[in-house]
Amino acid sequence: MNPQYMKKYICIFLALISCSTSNTEKKGRTPVLTGLDGKEYFEPERSAAVQARLDSNLNVARKNFEADPSEENYIWLGRREAYLYRYRDAIETFTRGLERYPDSYKLFRHRGHRYISMRKFDKAIADLQMAASLMPRQPLEIEPDGQPNKLNQPLSNTQFNVWYHLGLAHYLKGDFENAEKAYVQCLDVSDNDDLITATADWLYMTYRRLGKKEEAAKVLELIKENMSIVENDSYYLRLQMYKGMIPPDDLLKVSSTNEDVDLALATQGYGVGNWYLCEGDTTRAVEIFKQVTSGKHFAAFGFIAAEADLVRLGQ
């Protein structure tokens, strides 16, 4: 056979083997979680640099834990596992931590969060209610960031995170009455513009779902021009949309300069879809919810909320 043709056939053969191997590996992967609609989600691909950083952080957390299995080190080991989408491992770590520190409201807070990621809303509610019953009301405890913001300055507190995630778990389950109660509590411990914005957004949407238009309008009075927003730009944009300052569909045109376009679309898009739903345009709402759930950020709260609404709407 002509050497040139032989080389061509070898290349084709190797390509077929590579393709077959790739498909086999894909089929053999374990999904991170199963969505409310039965769809399986897998750990996303990352750049080598990001993967190395996440692996390094996990290794440090594991070494710290092995040297001292303290409450704090249980928390950090679980958080680092969760940042790698190893939610089952993280939940197991938090569970083992609670066996050793049964009154740890912080461990309950973090396990509750990851139950939300896994779409186990009842378990999340149970954990977060326990955290709320155990944690001190004052003083507010700054919670260290596992994924620092652009200022490298933690902005949230433990009390905020407990009430915020509890409200979210109720909201995702469709229990808007209890979501309202949690978010009202959350607003009391929202002590900066970022936290006020995040809480006000979900509380506004909760009031709209309950048909409480006057209460929803009152929440919007908290939102001022030139607020100092570090992390929650998408929530701030949503709230400005609710106030009529920005056309709804403008929020679906995420700037390419955004640090994470897909995540911003999940967050901003859900708010737009919910707004259309509350305005009675279910068709448009479903279109937007489907656009949100076609993205890659399946752990984003907007994504999970869109998924939950589509299931409730029979989509």
Summary of the structure (lengths in Angstrom):
residues: 315
radius of gyration: 21.9
end to end distance: 57.3
largest distance: 82.5
contacts: 962
relative contact order: 0.07
helix: 67%
strand: 2%
